[in-house]
Amino acid sequence: MELNEFIKHFAEQFEETEENAFTPDTDFRELDEWSSLISLSIIAMVDEEYNVEINGEDFRQATTISDLYEVVKSKIQ
C-alpha cells in the first residue's frame, strides 16, 4: 500500500473538491465538502480497497490524510 495510491482513493470520495487539494498534509476536516457521509464513504473505501475496518475513533485520532493512512497501514494483516 502506497501513500499516493491511498490519497487517490481518498480523493475519489469527494465530488466537488479538486484533486490537487489532497496531499499527505491535508487536514481533511477543513475541506468544505467534508461531511459524515463522506467519512462513511471513506470507511467503505478502506474496507473494499484494503480489507481493513476503521471506525470513528480512528478518524478522531487522525488529523491529516497521512495520519489516516498510517492508521490503515497499521491494521493491514
C-alpha positions as CSV (number, residue, x, y, z in Angstrom):
1,M,0.0,0.0,0.0
2,E,1.4,3.4,-1.1
3,L,0.5,6.8,0.3
4,N,-0.1,8.3,-3.2
5,E,-2.5,5.4,-4.0
6,F,-4.3,6.0,-0.7
7,I,-4.6,9.7,-1.4
8,K,-6.0,8.9,-4.9
9,H,-8.7,6.6,-3.4
10,F,-9.4,9.1,-0.6
11,A,-9.9,11.9,-3.2
12,E,-12.3,9.8,-5.2
13,Q,-14.8,10.0,-2.3
14,F,-15.2,13.8,-3.0
15,E,-17.2,15.1,-5.9
16,E,-16.6,18.8,-5.7
17,T,-13.1,19.2,-4.3
18,E,-10.2,19.5,-6.8
19,E,-7.8,16.6,-6.7
20,N,-4.8,18.9,-6.1
21,A,-6.4,19.8,-2.7
22,F,-5.4,16.4,-1.5
23,T,-1.8,16.0,-0.1
24,P,-0.4,13.9,2.8
25,D,-0.7,17.1,5.0
26,T,-4.3,17.9,4.1
27,D,-6.5,18.3,7.2
28,F,-9.5,16.6,5.7
29,R,-11.9,18.0,8.2
30,E,-11.0,21.5,6.9
31,L,-12.3,20.7,3.4
32,D,-15.5,22.4,2.6
33,E,-17.0,19.2,1.3
34,W,-16.2,17.1,4.4
35,S,-19.2,15.5,6.0
36,S,-20.3,12.5,7.9
37,L,-21.5,10.9,4.7
38,I,-18.0,11.3,3.1
39,S,-16.5,9.7,6.3
40,L,-18.8,6.7,5.7
41,S,-17.7,6.6,2.1
42,I,-14.0,6.5,3.2
43,I,-14.7,3.8,5.8
44,A,-16.3,1.7,2.9
45,M,-13.4,2.5,0.5
46,V,-10.8,1.4,3.1
47,D,-12.7,-1.8,3.7
48,E,-13.1,-2.5,0.0
49,E,-9.6,-1.5,-1.2
50,Y,-7.5,-2.6,1.7
51,N,-9.7,-5.1,3.6
52,V,-9.3,-3.0,6.8
53,E,-12.1,-1.9,9.1
54,I,-11.8,1.6,10.5
55,N,-14.2,3.4,12.9
56,G,-15.0,6.8,14.3
57,E,-12.2,6.5,16.9
58,D,-9.7,6.0,14.0
59,F,-11.0,9.2,12.4
60,R,-10.7,11.1,15.8
61,Q,-7.1,10.1,16.1
62,A,-6.3,11.3,12.5
63,T,-5.9,14.9,11.6
64,T,-4.3,14.6,8.1
65,I,-4.7,12.2,5.3
66,S,-1.2,10.9,6.1
67,D,-2.4,10.2,9.7
68,L,-5.3,8.2,8.5
69,Y,-3.1,6.3,6.0
70,E,-0.8,5.3,9.0
71,V,-3.9,4.0,10.9
72,V,-5.0,1.9,7.9
73,K,-1.4,0.7,7.3
74,S,-1.1,-0.4,10.9
75,K,-4.2,-2.5,10.6
76,I,-3.2,-4.4,7.5
77,Q,-2.5,-8.0,8.3
